[in-house]
Amino acid sequence: MGLHVVHWSLFVVATCVVGAEGKPRMHFNDNTDELKILVFSDLHYGEGEDKDRRSDAFQRKMLEAEKPDMVVFNGDAYSDYSAPETCKGSGDCTEWFEAQWGRFTSAVRQLQIPYAFTLGNHDHLPAGVKPDGKSVITYDSTHSGWSLSRKAPPGVSGGSVYYVPVYENSTVKGRPTGVLWMLDSDKENCMGLKGWGCVTEDQIEWFKSQADSDELTGVQGIVFVHIPLQEILLYWNAYGGDPSLVTGLKTEDVCCSSVNTGLFAAAFDHNVSGIFHGHDHNNDFLARVESNSRTIHVGYGRKSGYGGYGGVLADVPGATVIVMKLSEDRQSYSWSSYMRLERTSAMRNVARQIESFLLARLIPAIIHDDLKFKFVLRPAVLAVRSFLFVRFMTIFVAQFLEPICRACDIESSISDRMEGRFSQTLLEAHQ
């Protein structure tokens, strides 16, 4: 199954009805046999009114442009480090959390778009400070009629541990045709090993038991989990130079879970065809893994919004779009993905994407290998030289392309054009 760029028209039929527990019931569109998911990663609300206001506008723009059937907030919707010291000191930041929740879910609630929420490391407040992860998801589940969130199963670690079934159409009952898995990679450390958090073994056992149930056996799924799996680093190192297997950019280190708890293997064995992460703001690549006639894609959603740290990719926020297409026999589906970047200054987007391409493709061998040996002088000199080279090339190429961009009035990722990438693409035409 390959990924490809698809152009979409407006939807005229709703793709959800009210299901059990009063939750929206997701299904493929009755007319188009498609379901469009818009993924926001790392919005990082709570870092100041200016950033929050810009993130509000960004969300609205993405939602209005794509008109998704549902939204996934794939972690770090807000920034725990921005919570007031007074509430952290008292051990109760409930009021602060509720304000952030009201802000980052405002657009989808007002537009009445169903949404799912996975917890990122910054959605977990410090240990001992309320609300904990389970309470966060419980609040979301009970305070919005458009939330698809469900309380974590009793005895299972984490807060965002649930699945969203996707049915063939608005009327069919019984087994779903697809399933979207939401898992919780926690905050930091895993099984006593320092580093980033992980999906715990009891979550994985829950996942396997549900995937093997009568309802879901053999049903194709997509997993959303914030902190990257270790496999994503392994596949980049092995195949990052092969555009037929890995598409997208890596412009910062992969910050994966400190322990490999076996989620990738379990997902591969249980008919999962895609795993999407957030967390690393300046990575957006997607790797295709094939084995024994099975294919799974694992990678990143684009960093969204204006909170959190920046960088060559993060400074041009975007959203990942996943389009699920029902098969002809109506027993399964295929999916494709692409990215939509925010429409800002055309030349600023061009310059930043050229810069990200140069940093990611042309000079990593010069800088990164030396840095691994922790030399000081030589890497510093090379870094300055490379920085000046990147700036020169950015200005030169941007000036050369400016008449073209003005003529067609289309913003696109120059790195996509230069690499011929077939999946994650923005083409936002004149509106």
C-alpha positions as a Markdown table, in Angstrom:
| # | Residue | x | y | z |
|---|---|---|---|---|
| 1 | Met | 0.0 | 0.0 | 0.0 |
| 2 | Gly | 1.6 | 3.3 | -1.1 |
| 3 | Leu | 0.9 | 6.8 | 0.0 |
| 4 | His | -0.2 | 9.4 | -2.5 |
| 5 | Val | -1.4 | 12.9 | -2.7 |
| 6 | Val | -5.2 | 13.3 | -3.1 |
| 7 | His | -7.3 | 16.4 | -3.8 |
| 8 | Trp | -10.5 | 16.6 | -1.9 |
| 9 | Ser | -13.9 | 18.2 | -2.3 |
| 10 | Leu | -16.4 | 19.4 | 0.3 |
| 11 | Phe | -18.3 | 16.8 | 2.3 |
| 12 | Val | -22.1 | 17.0 | 2.1 |
| 13 | Val | -23.0 | 14.1 | 4.4 |
| 14 | Ala | -22.1 | 13.9 | 8.1 |
| 15 | Thr | -19.8 | 11.0 | 9.0 |
| 16 | Cys | -20.8 | 10.5 | 12.6 |
| 17 | Val | -24.0 | 9.7 | 14.4 |
| 18 | Val | -24.7 | 9.4 | 18.1 |
| 19 | Gly | -23.6 | 6.0 | 19.3 |
| 20 | Ala | -23.3 | 4.2 | 22.6 |
| 21 | Glu | -22.6 | 6.3 | 25.7 |
| 22 | Gly | -23.8 | 9.3 | 23.8 |
| 23 | Lys | -20.5 | 9.5 | 21.9 |
| 24 | Pro | -20.3 | 10.3 | 18.2 |
| 25 | Arg | -20.3 | 7.1 | 16.1 |
| 26 | Met | -17.6 | 7.4 | 13.4 |
| 27 | His | -18.2 | 5.9 | 10.0 |
| 28 | Phe | -17.1 | 6.3 | 6.4 |
| 29 | Asn | -19.0 | 8.9 | 4.4 |
| 30 | Asp | -22.1 | 7.4 | 2.8 |
| 31 | Asn | -21.4 | 9.2 | -0.5 |
| 32 | Thr | -17.6 | 9.2 | -0.8 |
| 33 | Asp | -16.7 | 6.1 | 1.2 |
| 34 | Glu | -14.0 | 8.2 | 2.9 |
| 35 | Leu | -13.1 | 9.4 | 6.4 |
| 36 | Lys | -10.8 | 12.4 | 6.8 |
| 37 | Ile | -8.8 | 12.9 | 10.0 |
| 38 | Leu | -7.0 | 16.1 | 10.9 |
| 39 | Val | -4.1 | 15.5 | 13.4 |
| 40 | Phe | -2.9 | 18.3 | 15.6 |
| 41 | Ser | 0.4 | 17.6 | 17.4 |
| 42 | Asp | 2.2 | 19.7 | 20.0 |
| 43 | Leu | -0.1 | 22.7 | 20.1 |
| 44 | His | 1.4 | 23.7 | 23.5 |
| 45 | Tyr | -1.3 | 26.0 | 24.8 |
| 46 | Gly | -0.8 | 28.0 | 28.0 |
| 47 | Glu | 2.5 | 29.7 | 27.1 |
| 48 | Gly | 1.0 | 33.2 | 26.8 |
| 49 | Glu | -2.0 | 34.9 | 25.2 |
| 50 | Asp | -0.2 | 35.9 | 22.0 |
| 51 | Lys | 0.9 | 32.3 | 21.2 |
| 52 | Asp | -2.5 | 30.9 | 22.2 |
| 53 | Arg | -4.3 | 33.4 | 20.0 |
| 54 | Arg | -2.2 | 32.5 | 17.0 |
| 55 | Ser | -2.8 | 28.8 | 17.7 |
| 56 | Asp | -6.5 | 29.5 | 17.9 |
| 57 | Ala | -6.3 | 31.1 | 14.4 |
| 58 | Phe | -4.2 | 28.3 | 13.1 |
| 59 | Gln | -6.7 | 25.7 | 14.2 |
| 60 | Arg | -9.6 | 27.5 | 12.7 |
| 61 | Lys | -7.7 | 27.9 | 9.4 |
| 62 | Met | -6.8 | 24.2 | 9.2 |
| 63 | Leu | -10.3 | 23.1 | 10.1 |
| 64 | Glu | -12.0 | 25.4 | 7.6 |
| 65 | Ala | -9.5 | 24.4 | 4.9 |
| 66 | Glu | -9.7 | 20.7 | 5.3 |
| 67 | Lys | -13.2 | 20.2 | 6.7 |
| 68 | Pro | -12.3 | 17.0 | 8.5 |
| 69 | Asp | -14.7 | 14.3 | 9.8 |
| 70 | Met | -12.8 | 14.1 | 13.0 |
| 71 | Val | -9.7 | 15.5 | 14.8 |
| 72 | Val | -7.0 | 13.8 | 16.8 |
| 73 | Phe | -5.1 | 15.9 | 19.3 |
| 74 | Asn | -1.9 | 13.7 | 19.4 |
| 75 | Gly | -0.4 | 14.9 | 22.6 |
| 76 | Asp | 1.1 | 18.1 | 24.2 |
| 77 | Ala | -2.1 | 20.1 | 23.7 |
| 78 | Tyr | -0.9 | 22.3 | 26.5 |
| 79 | Ser | 2.4 | 22.9 | 28.4 |
| 80 | Asp | 2.6 | 21.6 | 31.9 |
| 81 | Tyr | 5.6 | 23.8 | 32.6 |
| 82 | Ser | 3.5 | 26.9 | 32.1 |
| 83 | Ala | 1.2 | 26.1 | 35.0 |
| 84 | Pro | 1.6 | 28.6 | 37.8 |
| 85 | Glu | 4.0 | 27.7 | 40.5 |
| 86 | Thr | 1.3 | 28.5 | 43.1 |
| 87 | Cys | -0.9 | 25.7 | 41.8 |
| 88 | Lys | 1.9 | 23.3 | 41.4 |
| 89 | Gly | 3.0 | 24.1 | 44.9 |
| 90 | Ser | -0.4 | 23.5 | 46.3 |
| 91 | Gly | -0.7 | 20.2 | 44.4 |
| 92 | Asp | -3.9 | 21.2 | 42.5 |
| 93 | Cys | -3.8 | 22.8 | 39.0 |
| 94 | Thr | -7.3 | 21.7 | 38.1 |
| 95 | Glu | -8.5 | 25.3 | 37.4 |
| 96 | Trp | -5.5 | 25.9 | 35.2 |
| 97 | Phe | -6.0 | 22.7 | 33.3 |
| 98 | Glu | -9.7 | 23.4 | 32.7 |
| 99 | Ala | -8.8 | 26.7 | 31.2 |
| 100 | Gln | -6.3 | 25.1 | 28.8 |
| 101 | Trp | -8.7 | 22.4 | 27.9 |
| 102 | Gly | -11.4 | 25.0 | 27.2 |
| 103 | Arg | -9.0 | 26.8 | 24.9 |
| 104 | Phe | -7.5 | 24.0 | 22.8 |
| 105 | Thr | -10.9 | 22.2 | 22.3 |
| 106 | Ser | -12.8 | 25.4 | 21.6 |
| 107 | Ala | -12.8 | 25.3 | 17.8 |
| 108 | Val | -13.8 | 21.7 | 17.5 |
| 109 | Arg | -16.6 | 22.0 | 20.0 |
| 110 | Gln | -17.9 | 25.2 | 18.3 |
| 111 | Leu | -17.7 | 23.6 | 14.9 |
| 112 | Gln | -19.2 | 20.3 | 16.3 |
| 113 | Ile | -16.4 | 18.1 | 15.0 |
| 114 | Pro | -15.8 | 14.8 | 16.8 |
| 115 | Tyr | -12.3 | 14.6 | 18.3 |
| 116 | Ala | -10.0 | 12.2 | 20.1 |
| 117 | Phe | -7.3 | 13.2 | 22.6 |
| 118 | Thr | -4.1 | 11.3 | 23.4 |
| 119 | Leu | -1.9 | 12.5 | 26.3 |
| 120 | Gly | 1.6 | 13.8 | 25.7 |
| 121 | Asn | 4.4 | 14.2 | 28.2 |
| 122 | His | 3.4 | 17.8 | 28.8 |
| 123 | Asp | -0.3 | 17.0 | 29.3 |
| 124 | His | 0.8 | 15.1 | 32.4 |
| 125 | Leu | 1.3 | 17.4 | 35.2 |
| 126 | Pro | 4.2 | 16.8 | 37.7 |
| 127 | Ala | 3.7 | 13.7 | 39.9 |
| 128 | Gly | 1.4 | 14.5 | 42.8 |
| 129 | Val | -0.2 | 17.5 | 41.1 |
| 130 | Lys | -3.9 | 17.3 | 40.2 |
| 131 | Pro | -5.3 | 16.4 | 37.7 |
| 132 | Asp | -3.5 | 13.2 | 36.8 |
| 133 | Gly | -3.8 | 11.7 | 33.4 |
| 134 | Lys | -6.9 | 9.6 | 34.1 |
| 135 | Ser | -8.7 | 12.6 | 35.5 |
| 136 | Val | -7.7 | 14.7 | 32.4 |
| 137 | Ile | -9.3 | 12.2 | 30.1 |
| 138 | Thr | -12.3 | 11.7 | 32.4 |
| 139 | Tyr | -12.9 | 15.5 | 32.3 |
| 140 | Asp | -12.6 | 15.6 | 28.5 |
| 141 | Ser | -14.9 | 12.6 | 28.1 |
| 142 | Thr | -17.6 | 14.1 | 30.3 |
| 143 | His | -17.5 | 17.8 | 29.4 |
| 144 | Ser | -17.9 | 17.6 | 25.7 |
| 145 | Gly | -20.5 | 15.9 | 23.6 |
| 146 | Trp | -18.0 | 15.8 | 20.7 |
| 147 | Ser | -15.2 | 14.1 | 22.6 |
| 148 | Leu | -14.5 | 10.5 | 21.6 |
| 149 | Ser | -12.3 | 10.0 | 24.7 |
| 150 | Arg | -13.1 | 7.2 | 27.1 |
| 151 | Lys | -11.9 | 6.4 | 30.6 |
| 152 | Ala | -8.9 | 4.1 | 30.7 |
| 153 | Pro | -9.8 | 0.5 | 31.6 |
| 154 | Pro | -9.6 | -0.4 | 35.3 |
| 155 | Gly | -6.2 | -1.6 | 36.3 |
| 156 | Val | -4.5 | -0.3 | 33.1 |
| 157 | Ser | -1.8 | 2.3 | 33.4 |
| 158 | Gly | -2.2 | 5.7 | 31.7 |
| 159 | Gly | -5.1 | 8.0 | 31.0 |
| 160 | Ser | -5.7 | 8.0 | 27.2 |
| 161 | Val | -6.1 | 4.3 | 26.6 |
| 162 | Tyr | -9.1 | 3.6 | 24.4 |
| 163 | Tyr | -10.1 | 2.9 | 20.8 |
| 164 | Val | -12.5 | 4.5 | 18.3 |
| 165 | Pro | -14.3 | 2.1 | 16.0 |
| 166 | Val | -15.0 | 3.2 | 12.4 |
| 167 | Tyr | -18.1 | 1.7 | 10.7 |
| 168 | Glu | -18.8 | 1.0 | 7.1 |
| 169 | Asn | -21.6 | 3.6 | 6.9 |
| 170 | Ser | -24.2 | 5.5 | 9.0 |
| 171 | Thr | -26.6 | 2.6 | 9.4 |
| 172 | Val | -24.6 | -0.6 | 9.5 |
| 173 | Lys | -24.3 | -2.4 | 12.9 |
| 174 | Gly | -22.0 | -5.1 | 14.2 |
| 175 | Arg | -18.3 | -5.2 | 13.6 |
| 176 | Pro | -16.4 | -2.0 | 12.6 |
| 177 | Thr | -14.4 | -1.8 | 9.4 |
| 178 | Gly | -11.6 | 0.2 | 11.0 |
| 179 | Val | -10.3 | 1.1 | 14.4 |
| 180 | Leu | -8.3 | 4.0 | 15.7 |
| 181 | Trp | -6.2 | 3.2 | 18.8 |
| 182 | Met | -5.3 | 5.9 | 21.4 |
| 183 | Leu | -2.4 | 5.1 | 23.8 |
| 184 | Asp | -0.6 | 6.9 | 26.5 |
| 185 | Ser | 3.2 | 7.1 | 26.4 |
| 186 | Asp | 3.3 | 8.8 | 29.8 |
| 187 | Lys | 5.7 | 11.6 | 30.8 |
| 188 | Glu | 9.3 | 10.5 | 31.4 |
| 189 | Asn | 11.3 | 7.4 | 32.4 |
| 190 | Cys | 10.1 | 3.8 | 31.7 |
| 191 | Met | 10.5 | 0.7 | 33.9 |
| 192 | Gly | 13.0 | 2.5 | 36.1 |
| 193 | Leu | 15.2 | 3.7 | 33.2 |
| 194 | Lys | 15.7 | 7.4 | 32.9 |
| 195 | Gly | 14.6 | 9.0 | 29.6 |
| 196 | Trp | 11.3 | 9.5 | 27.9 |
| 197 | Gly | 8.1 | 7.7 | 28.8 |
| 198 | Cys | 6.7 | 4.7 | 27.1 |
| 199 | Val | 3.5 | 2.7 | 26.5 |
| 200 | Thr | 3.5 | 0.3 | 29.4 |
| 201 | Glu | 3.4 | -3.4 | 29.1 |
| 202 | Asp | -0.1 | -3.6 | 30.7 |
| 203 | Gln | -1.4 | -1.2 | 28.0 |
| 204 | Ile | 0.1 | -3.4 | 25.3 |
| 205 | Glu | -1.6 | -6.5 | 26.9 |
| 206 | Trp | -4.9 | -4.6 | 26.9 |
| 207 | Phe | -4.3 | -3.6 | 23.2 |
| 208 | Lys | -3.7 | -7.2 | 22.2 |
| 209 | Ser | -6.7 | -8.5 | 24.1 |
| 210 | Gln | -9.0 | -6.0 | 22.5 |
| 211 | Ala | -7.5 | -6.5 | 19.0 |
| 212 | Asp | -8.1 | -10.3 | 19.5 |
| 213 | Ser | -11.7 | -9.8 | 20.6 |
| 214 | Asp | -14.7 | -11.0 | 18.6 |
| 215 | Glu | -15.4 | -7.3 | 17.7 |
| 216 | Leu | -12.0 | -6.4 | 16.4 |
| 217 | Thr | -10.2 | -9.5 | 15.3 |
| 218 | Gly | -8.7 | -8.8 | 11.9 |
| 219 | Val | -9.9 | -5.2 | 11.8 |
| 220 | Gln | -7.2 | -2.9 | 10.4 |
| 221 | Gly | -6.1 | -0.1 | 12.8 |
| 222 | Ile | -4.1 | 3.1 | 13.1 |
| 223 | Val | -2.3 | 3.9 | 16.3 |
| 224 | Phe | -1.8 | 7.4 | 17.8 |
| 225 | Val | 0.7 | 7.8 | 20.6 |
| 226 | His | 2.7 | 10.8 | 21.4 |
| 227 | Ile | 6.3 | 9.8 | 22.3 |
| 228 | Pro | 8.0 | 8.0 | 19.3 |
| 229 | Leu | 8.8 | 4.3 | 19.5 |
| 230 | Gln | 12.5 | 3.2 | 19.3 |
| 231 | Glu | 11.8 | 1.6 | 15.9 |
| 232 | Ile | 11.3 | 5.0 | 14.3 |
| 233 | Leu | 15.0 | 5.8 | 15.0 |
| 234 | Leu | 16.1 | 2.3 | 13.8 |
| 235 | Tyr | 14.3 | 2.7 | 10.5 |
| 236 | Trp | 15.6 | 6.2 | 9.9 |
| 237 | Asn | 19.2 | 5.1 | 10.5 |
| 238 | Ala | 18.7 | 2.2 | 8.1 |
| 239 | Tyr | 16.6 | 3.7 | 5.4 |
| 240 | Gly | 16.6 | 7.5 | 5.9 |
| 241 | Gly | 18.4 | 8.0 | 2.6 |
| 242 | Asp | 15.9 | 6.0 | 0.5 |
| 243 | Pro | 13.0 | 8.2 | -0.5 |
| 244 | Ser | 11.0 | 5.1 | -1.6 |
| 245 | Leu | 10.9 | 3.9 | 2.1 |
| 246 | Val | 11.2 | 7.1 | 4.1 |
| 247 | Thr | 9.6 | 10.4 | 3.2 |
| 248 | Gly | 9.9 | 13.6 | 5.1 |
| 249 | Leu | 12.5 | 15.4 | 7.1 |
| 250 | Lys | 14.6 | 14.8 | 10.2 |
| 251 | Thr | 16.1 | 18.0 | 11.5 |
| 252 | Glu | 16.5 | 17.1 | 15.2 |
| 253 | Asp | 17.4 | 14.0 | 17.2 |
| 254 | Val | 14.7 | 11.4 | 17.7 |
| 255 | Cys | 13.6 | 11.5 | 21.3 |
| 256 | Cys | 12.1 | 8.0 | 21.6 |
| 257 | Ser | 10.9 | 6.0 | 24.6 |
| 258 | Ser | 13.8 | 4.9 | 26.9 |
| 259 | Val | 12.6 | 1.3 | 26.8 |
| 260 | Asn | 11.2 | -0.8 | 23.9 |
| 261 | Thr | 8.2 | -2.3 | 25.5 |
| 262 | Gly | 7.1 | -4.2 | 22.4 |
| 263 | Leu | 4.3 | -2.0 | 21.1 |
| 264 | Phe | 5.6 | -2.0 | 17.5 |
| 265 | Ala | 5.7 | -5.8 | 17.4 |
| 266 | Ala | 2.3 | -6.1 | 18.9 |
| 267 | Ala | 0.9 | -3.5 | 16.4 |
| 268 | Phe | 2.5 | -5.3 | 13.5 |
| 269 | Asp | 1.0 | -8.6 | 14.6 |
| 270 | His | -2.5 | -7.2 | 15.1 |
| 271 | Asn | -3.2 | -5.6 | 11.7 |
| 272 | Val | -2.1 | -2.0 | 12.4 |
| 273 | Ser | -1.1 | -0.2 | 9.2 |
| 274 | Gly | 0.1 | 3.1 | 10.7 |
| 275 | Ile | 1.6 | 4.6 | 13.9 |
| 276 | Phe | 1.6 | 8.4 | 14.3 |
| 277 | His | 3.7 | 10.3 | 16.8 |
| 278 | Gly | 4.3 | 13.9 | 17.9 |
| 279 | His | 6.9 | 15.1 | 20.5 |
| 280 | Asp | 9.8 | 16.0 | 18.2 |
| 281 | His | 8.8 | 19.4 | 16.8 |
| 282 | Asn | 11.4 | 19.4 | 13.9 |
| 283 | Asn | 10.8 | 15.9 | 12.5 |
| 284 | Asp | 8.0 | 15.0 | 10.1 |
| 285 | Phe | 9.2 | 11.9 | 8.3 |
| 286 | Leu | 7.2 | 8.7 | 7.8 |
| 287 | Ala | 8.8 | 5.3 | 7.2 |
| 288 | Arg | 7.3 | 2.3 | 5.4 |
| 289 | Val | 8.2 | -1.0 | 6.9 |
| 290 | Glu | 7.5 | -4.2 | 4.9 |
| 291 | Ser | 7.8 | -7.8 | 6.2 |
| 292 | Asn | 6.1 | -11.1 | 5.3 |
| 293 | Ser | 3.7 | -9.3 | 2.9 |
| 294 | Arg | 2.7 | -6.9 | 5.6 |
| 295 | Thr | 3.2 | -3.2 | 5.5 |
| 296 | Ile | 3.1 | -0.7 | 8.4 |
| 297 | His | 4.0 | 3.1 | 8.3 |
| 298 | Val | 5.5 | 4.6 | 11.4 |
| 299 | Gly | 6.4 | 8.3 | 11.7 |
| 300 | Tyr | 5.4 | 11.8 | 12.8 |
| 301 | Gly | 2.6 | 14.2 | 12.5 |
| 302 | Arg | 3.6 | 17.8 | 11.7 |
| 303 | Lys | 4.1 | 20.1 | 14.7 |
| 304 | Ser | 1.1 | 22.3 | 15.1 |
| 305 | Gly | 0.4 | 25.7 | 16.7 |
| 306 | Tyr | 2.8 | 28.3 | 18.2 |
| 307 | Gly | 3.6 | 27.0 | 21.7 |
| 308 | Gly | 6.7 | 24.9 | 22.5 |
| 309 | Tyr | 10.2 | 25.1 | 21.1 |
| 310 | Gly | 10.8 | 26.1 | 17.5 |
| 311 | Gly | 13.2 | 25.2 | 14.7 |
| 312 | Val | 13.3 | 24.9 | 10.9 |
| 313 | Leu | 10.2 | 22.8 | 10.7 |
| 314 | Ala | 8.4 | 23.9 | 13.9 |
| 315 | Asp | 8.5 | 27.6 | 12.8 |
| 316 | Val | 6.2 | 26.7 | 10.0 |
| 317 | Pro | 3.4 | 24.9 | 11.9 |
| 318 | Gly | 1.1 | 22.5 | 10.1 |
| 319 | Ala | -1.3 | 19.6 | 10.5 |
| 320 | Thr | -1.3 | 16.1 | 9.2 |
| 321 | Val | -4.2 | 14.9 | 7.2 |
| 322 | Ile | -5.1 | 11.2 | 7.0 |
| 323 | Val | -7.7 | 10.1 | 4.5 |
| 324 | Met | -9.2 | 6.6 | 4.9 |
| 325 | Lys | -10.8 | 5.1 | 1.8 |
| 326 | Leu | -13.2 | 2.2 | 2.1 |
| 327 | Ser | -12.2 | -0.8 | -0.2 |
| 328 | Glu | -14.4 | -2.0 | -3.0 |
| 329 | Asp | -15.5 | -5.1 | -1.0 |
| 330 | Arg | -16.2 | -2.8 | 2.0 |
| 331 | Gln | -14.4 | -5.1 | 4.3 |
| 332 | Ser | -11.2 | -3.0 | 4.8 |
| 333 | Tyr | -9.7 | 0.3 | 3.8 |
| 334 | Ser | -6.6 | 2.0 | 2.5 |
| 335 | Trp | -5.3 | 5.4 | 3.6 |
| 336 | Ser | -3.1 | 8.2 | 2.5 |
| 337 | Ser | -1.6 | 11.2 | 4.3 |
| 338 | Tyr | -0.3 | 14.6 | 3.5 |
| 339 | Met | 0.5 | 17.8 | 5.4 |
| 340 | Arg | -1.1 | 21.2 | 5.3 |
| 341 | Leu | 1.1 | 24.1 | 6.4 |
| 342 | Glu | -0.3 | 27.4 | 7.6 |
| 343 | Arg | -0.6 | 30.1 | 4.9 |
| 344 | Thr | 1.8 | 32.8 | 6.0 |
| 345 | Ser | 4.2 | 34.8 | 3.8 |
| 346 | Ala | 4.9 | 32.8 | 0.7 |
| 347 | Met | 8.6 | 33.7 | 0.6 |
| 348 | Arg | 9.0 | 33.0 | 4.3 |
| 349 | Asn | 7.6 | 29.5 | 3.8 |
| 350 | Val | 9.8 | 29.0 | 0.8 |
| 351 | Ala | 12.9 | 30.1 | 2.6 |
| 352 | Arg | 12.3 | 28.0 | 5.7 |
| 353 | Gln | 11.5 | 24.9 | 3.7 |
| 354 | Ile | 14.7 | 25.4 | 1.6 |
| 355 | Glu | 16.6 | 25.8 | 4.8 |
| 356 | Ser | 15.1 | 22.7 | 6.4 |
| 357 | Phe | 16.0 | 20.7 | 3.2 |
| 358 | Leu | 19.6 | 21.8 | 3.2 |
| 359 | Leu | 20.0 | 21.2 | 6.9 |
| 360 | Ala | 18.4 | 17.8 | 6.7 |
| 361 | Arg | 19.9 | 16.5 | 3.5 |
| 362 | Leu | 23.1 | 18.2 | 2.4 |
| 363 | Ile | 25.1 | 18.8 | 5.5 |
| 364 | Pro | 24.2 | 16.2 | 8.3 |
| 365 | Ala | 27.3 | 14.1 | 7.4 |
| 366 | Ile | 29.5 | 17.2 | 7.9 |
| 367 | Ile | 28.2 | 18.2 | 11.3 |
| 368 | His | 26.3 | 15.4 | 13.2 |
| 369 | Asp | 29.0 | 12.7 | 12.9 |
| 370 | Asp | 31.6 | 15.0 | 14.4 |
| 371 | Leu | 29.3 | 16.1 | 17.2 |
| 372 | Lys | 28.9 | 12.4 | 18.2 |
| 373 | Phe | 32.5 | 12.4 | 19.1 |
| 374 | Lys | 32.0 | 15.4 | 21.3 |
| 375 | Phe | 34.8 | 17.5 | 19.7 |
| 376 | Val | 34.4 | 21.2 | 20.3 |
| 377 | Leu | 36.4 | 23.3 | 17.9 |
| 378 | Arg | 36.0 | 21.4 | 14.6 |
| 379 | Pro | 32.3 | 21.0 | 14.9 |
| 380 | Ala | 31.9 | 24.6 | 15.9 |
| 381 | Val | 33.8 | 25.8 | 12.8 |
| 382 | Leu | 31.9 | 23.5 | 10.5 |
| 383 | Ala | 28.6 | 24.5 | 12.1 |
| 384 | Val | 29.2 | 28.2 | 11.4 |
| 385 | Arg | 30.4 | 27.5 | 7.9 |
| 386 | Ser | 27.4 | 25.4 | 7.2 |
| 387 | Phe | 25.0 | 27.9 | 8.7 |
| 388 | Leu | 26.4 | 30.6 | 6.4 |
| 389 | Phe | 26.1 | 28.3 | 3.4 |
| 390 | Val | 22.5 | 27.5 | 4.3 |
| 391 | Arg | 21.6 | 31.2 | 4.6 |
| 392 | Phe | 23.3 | 32.1 | 1.4 |
| 393 | Met | 21.5 | 29.3 | -0.5 |
| 394 | Thr | 18.2 | 30.1 | 1.1 |
| 395 | Ile | 18.4 | 33.8 | 0.0 |
| 396 | Phe | 19.7 | 32.9 | -3.4 |
| 397 | Val | 17.1 | 30.3 | -4.3 |
| 398 | Ala | 14.3 | 32.2 | -2.7 |
| 399 | Gln | 15.1 | 35.3 | -4.8 |
| 400 | Phe | 15.3 | 33.1 | -7.9 |
| 401 | Leu | 11.9 | 31.5 | -7.2 |
| 402 | Glu | 10.1 | 34.7 | -6.0 |
| 403 | Pro | 8.7 | 35.6 | -9.5 |
| 404 | Ile | 7.4 | 32.1 | -9.9 |
| 405 | Cys | 5.7 | 32.0 | -6.5 |
| 406 | Arg | 4.1 | 35.4 | -7.1 |
| 407 | Ala | 2.9 | 34.3 | -10.6 |
| 408 | Cys | 1.1 | 31.1 | -9.5 |
| 409 | Asp | 0.2 | 32.4 | -6.0 |
| 410 | Ile | 0.7 | 28.9 | -4.6 |
| 411 | Glu | 2.5 | 28.0 | -1.4 |
| 412 | Ser | 4.2 | 24.7 | -1.4 |
| 413 | Ser | 7.0 | 22.9 | 0.4 |
| 414 | Ile | 10.1 | 23.5 | -1.7 |
| 415 | Ser | 11.7 | 20.5 | 0.0 |
| 416 | Asp | 8.8 | 18.4 | -1.4 |
| 417 | Arg | 9.5 | 19.6 | -4.9 |
| 418 | Met | 13.2 | 19.1 | -4.7 |
| 419 | Glu | 12.9 | 15.6 | -3.3 |
| 420 | Gly | 9.8 | 14.6 | -5.3 |
| 421 | Arg | 8.1 | 13.4 | -2.2 |
| 422 | Phe | 4.8 | 11.6 | -2.9 |
| 423 | Ser | 3.2 | 11.7 | 0.5 |
| 424 | Gln | 3.4 | 14.6 | 2.9 |
| 425 | Thr | 2.7 | 17.6 | 0.8 |
| 426 | Leu | 1.2 | 21.0 | 1.0 |
| 427 | Leu | -0.4 | 22.7 | -2.1 |
| 428 | Glu | -2.5 | 25.5 | -0.8 |
| 429 | Ala | -3.9 | 27.3 | -3.9 |
| 430 | His | -5.1 | 30.8 | -4.1 |
| 431 | Gln | -8.4 | 31.2 | -2.3 |
